[in-house]
Amino acid sequence: MLYHLIPVPLALIGIAVYFWARKENNLKVVAVVQPLITVVVMIIAALGLLTPAANVGYTVLILASLLFALIGDINNVDMTDEKTVMIGLILFVFAYTIYPVAFTIYGGFIVPQDLIGIGISVVLYAMLISYCWRGLAGMRIAGMVYGLVLFFLLSRAVSTCFSDVFSQVQAILITAGAAMIVLGDVQFAMETFRKPPPPKFVIDLKIIGPILYAGGQLLIGLSTSYFPAV
């Protein structure tokens, strides 16, 4: 049975409530729903162990990343507070480093595709940092490290598309999930650290952030259940 799909509706309901809470700036609801969604995603990821082609090592790494994300979710309630943002950056550096490590350990490194991906990621990283440089001020080192981790995550996620270990479904889930996470954080960086602020056409973080972050975590969590049968 596809046990891992049973909690998915609960996660989707949670994301919808999270979207509303962030939009309305209802931090009391955010404080409950935000970590609750990650707990549900952890359950979904763990249920991948019940599939016939379960990969225990990969699942453990995904769960470890989600654990750091859970701690970060408990912390990241008021995202207007600089101390909260700094602690969140540290926690999610660990979370978003474990993901690409898992993708690399089990997917390997493929030339030349991965080299091209890394090159593109470095260019995008440099563009983002230069765009937000003035507003980063006292957070420049943390911002540079976090940005580097984000684009490392994206490049290694895309690499799963060329791996023989991951199924096509997994590659889609992982790549889409990582892209959503990165886009959400790039949007946050643009709206928080860009000085002067970005143009009005940039979509408000409160609208896209919850869906991109939580949805991305959900997709990566689902990836534990789709290893190809040996």
C-alpha positions, 0 to 999 in steps of 0.5 A: 500500500502507498502508506506515505500518501495517507498523511499528505492531505493533512499536510496540504490542509496545514499548508493552506492554514499556514498560508492564511496565518502568514498572510494575516500575520497571525503568529499564534497560529503560525507557531503551531501550524508551521512545525506541525506541517514539518512533523507530518512531512517527517512521518511521510518521509519515515513511511518510505521505509515501508516501501519494497525498495526502501533506502534506509540511509537516504531516509535517515538523512532526509529525516535528519534534515527535517529535524533541523528544519523542525527546530528552525520552524519552532524558532522562525515565527516572527521573521521581522526580528533580526535575532530570529532570522540569524538563528534560523539561518544557522539552523537551516544551514544544517538542514539544507546541507544534509539534503544535498549530501544525501543526494550526492552520496546516493546519486553520485557526481556526474560529469559534465552535467554537474559541473555545468549545474555548479557553474550556473549556481555560482553565477546565480549565487553571486547575482543574489548576494550582490543584489542584497549586499547593501542591506545585509550589513552585519549579516553578510558572512551569515548571508553569504554562507546561507546563500552558498548552501541554498544554491549547493542544494539546488545544484545537487537536487538537479543532479538527481535527474541524471542519476541511475539510482534515483527514479524519474519520480524522485528526480522530479520531486527532489528538483521541484522541492529544492527549487521551491525552497530556494525560490522562497528564500530568495524572495525573502532575501530580496524583500528583507535585505535589498536596499532600496527595497525591490519594485512593487511587482515582486510578490509579497513573501507572505503570499508565496513563502509558506507554500514554497517552503512547506510545499518544497519540504513535502515533495522532498519528504515524499522522495523517500518512497519512490526508489526503483525496485532492484 
